[in-house]
């Protein structure tokens, strides 16, 4: 078998591109960002995709993402290890644990913070997980903000032939998640035993797989951890775990109903709407205080970009 680390190897049939994440810092914690990328801005409605950790915090330290705004998207937080305390301008105060999902819809505008709670800072602790952003269809961009939490026990699972899969959102593999979404998509966490295979849903227009740990083989070529594979539409694809097994995030859905503009934490089909959101944040922080918070993140000096013109660096 050949490996993708050899640049002379062409991609197997059915794989459109392979994305290597870039490293960023958020609130004192390093993340690896696979989307947006120069190779691909979105996979279905997924427009941001960050791997957090795995990492360990020393006593007295933790994640400190101060209050910041969003419009035109949903943030999706899913953890493998650790805990994050979520607070938002709707009055939500909730800790997320491994296997749960926090789905926060910004719509016309929301403000939130993400921190490590004080009780967890009294000893060393670990954090590992994924945070993704789902762009909203035009019909929902100005919807009222909302937040929903589903515990791990509420999310449907499959356990067969060496594959343990939890469906975070959408419909695929004959099961459906209770998480309501405004557009057609799927998002799953799959743990594969060595040599086990998982098929990609073939009813979705756009599909991707992020190798969180281990390695997978596709058509005789091996892809190590820290890579996002984007598949061609219509091709039947399966991923086989390597000798140490693999953990994958499988995602995709229908293509978006037009291009999106991006600036910092704002996503919109309208450049003018983003300019309005920038002015609103500078003027009164959306007029939406977050419980227990007195800080905020200032508006950065960046330019608005349109999907396909290059990835933002927020």
N, C-alpha and C positions, 0 to 999 in steps of 0.2 A: 504494500500500500504506500502511496505517496502522501506527503504532508503539505498543508497549505503554507508552511513556513518557507517552502521552496518557491520563489517568485516565478520560476520558469514553468510551473505547472498551470495549465489552463484550468478554469473552474469547471466542475462537472456539469453536464447538461442538466438544466433545471434550476441552477443557482444563478441569479442575476448579478449579485455582488456580495462581497464580504466586507464588513465594516469593522475597523479596529477603533475602539473607543479612545477619546481624548480625556485627559485628567483635569479635574476642576476641584476647587475648594468651596465647600458650602458650610458656613457656620463652624469652621474649625475642623471639618472632617472631609477627607478626600473622596471624591466620587469619580467614576469612569463613565463618560457620556457617549452612548452609541448613536443616539438621535437627538437633534438633527446632525447630519454629517454631509460632507461635500459629495459623497456618493449617493446619498438618499436623504431627503428631508423628512418623509413620513413613510410609515408602513400601515396602510389603512388609515385610521384616524390617529394613530400613535405618532406624536410629533416630538416628544422628548422621552428619553429612556436613560436613566441613570442607575448604575450599580453602586450601592453604598457598601463599603467594606469588602470582605470581612476585615474588621479592625477592632482593636482593644483600646479602651480609654483608661487612663490612670485614675486613681482615687481623686475625687474633687473635680473631675473634668467630664465633659459630655458634649452633645450636640447643642448648639445655640444658634438657631436660625430665627432672627428677630422678625417681628411682624412685617409682612410684605404683601402686596396686592396681586390679584390675578383677574383677568377677564377672558371670556371666550373659550374656556377649556375646562376640563376636569382633571384634578390631580388624583393619582392612584398610588397609594402607599401599601407595600406588601413586604413583610419582614421574614427573614429566616432565623435571626438571632436578635435578642435584645428587645428594647422597648422605646417608643417615642411618644412624648406627650403632645397632643394636638390641641391647639386653641384657635378659635376663629371668631369673626365679628358677628356670627349668628348666636354667639353665646356658648358654643360647643367647647367642652373641656373633656378630653377623652384620651386614654393611653391605648396605643395599638400594640398587640403582642404578635409573635410569630404565627403565621397561618391566617390571621385576620386580614380584612381589607378595609381601608378607609377610602371612600370615594367622595371627594369634595368637588362639587360643580360650582365654578365661579360665575358663569353666565355674565350678567351685566356688571358684576364686581363683588369681590370678597377679599378680606384681609385675614391672614392666619400666621401663626408661629409654630415652630417645631423645636422642641427642646427635650433634653434628658431631665427627668424629674429629680428633685433633690434626693429622695431616698435611694436612688440608684447610684448616686455619685459618692456614696460613703465607702465604696469598695471598687476595685477594678471591675470593668464590665465590657461586654462585647456588643457589637452592632453589625448587622449584615442584612441587606435586603435590596429591594428595587423600588425606585419611585419613577413613575411614568406620567406623562401628560397626554390626554386624549383631546384633540381639537373638536369643538362642537360644530355640528352642521349649522348652516346659516339660520335655519328655522329656530335654533336654540341658543344662538350666541347672546341674545339679550334676555334669556330666561332668568327668573329669580334665583339667587344663589341657594345652594342646598348642600347638606352633608349627610351621608349615610355610612354606617358602620355595620359590617357583617362579620361575626365571629367565625373562626375556622370550622366549627361544627355545622355552620349553616351552608357552607360551600360544598357542592357535590364533588365526589371523588370517584376514581376508577382505580382498581388494583388487580392487574392481571398480567401474566407472562413477563414478570420482571419490571413492570412499569407501574409506578404510583403517581397518579395525576390528580391535581386539584384544579377545578375550573373556577377561576377567579371571577370572570365575567363573560357574558355571551353564551352562545350555543355551539357545541362541537362534540364529536365523539359520542353522540347519542345522549348527551346530558345538557342541562341548562342551568346556569347560575341564577340566583335570585337577585343579583345586582342589576338594577334597571339602567339601560344605556339608551341614548337618543339616536344612535346609529348602529348599523350591523357590524359586529366585531366579535373576536374571541381572544381570551387571555388566560393562559394556564401555566401552572407550575408542575413540571414533570421530573420525577427522580427515576433514573433508569439503572437497573443492575447491569453489570458487565455483559455485553453482548445483546442486551434487550433492545427492541426496536419500538419506535412510536411513529405512526403516520401523521403527516400534516393534513389538516382538513383541506379537501380539494374543492369545496363549494365556495370558498372565499376568493375574492379577486386579488388581494394582496396578503402575503404571508411572510413571516419572519420567525427566526429561532435564535435566541441568545444563549450561548453556552456559558453558564455561570460557573460550573466546575466540571472537572473531568475532561473528556473529549468525545467527539462523535465522528462517525464515518458516513459519508454520503458518496455513493458511486465510486468507492475505492479510495477516496481522498479523506484525510483526517483533518479535523478542525479542533484546535485546542480551546481551552477556556479563554474568555474575554473576547469573543468574536460574535458578531451578529450576522447571520446568514439571511439573505433576502432571496426568496424563491420566485421563479417565473410563474405567471398566472397559468392555471390549467394543468400543469404537470403534476403527476402523482409522485409524491416524495415521501420517503421515510428516513429517519435518522437512527443509526445504530450506535449504542454506547460503546466506548473503548474498554480496555482491560480493567480500568479502575471505576467504571460506571460513569454517569454524567448527571448533572442537574441542568435543566433547560427551562427557559421561559419562552413559551410559544404564543405568538400574537399576530394579529392582522384584522382584516375586515374590508369593507367596501372602500374604494378610493373616495377622497373628499370631493365635495361638490364645488370645486374651484380652488384656486390657490389661497394661501394664507400669508398674512404679514406677521412678523414676529419682532418683538422688542422686549427685552428683559423677561418679565413674567406675563407678558400680554400676548395673546394670539387673537387675530381677527381677520375677517375677509375684507376689512376696510382699513386703509391707512389712516383715514380721518378719525376713525373710532379709537385707534391707538393713540393718536395725538390728544384726543379728548381725555383718555384715561391718564396719560402723562400729566396733563394739566390738573386733573382732579386729585391725583396723588400729591402733587406739589402744593395744591391749595389747601386741602383739608383732610388728607389721608383717607379719602373716600368717605369721610364722616362716619367711620365705622370702627370704634375702639375694640380692641381684643381684650377679653377679661384677664386681669392680672398682669397686663403688659403696659410698660411706659416707654419702650423703645420702638424704633422702626428703622427700616433700611431706606436710605435716601435714594431718589431716582438717579440711576447711573447715567454717565455720558456715553451713550451708544447710538448707533443709527438703526432705524427701522429697516429690516430686510424682508424681502418676499421669498417664500419657499422656492427654491431653485436658483436663487441668486448667491447662495453661500450661507454657511451655517453661522448663526449668531454665537457670540462667545460669552453669554451670560453665565 
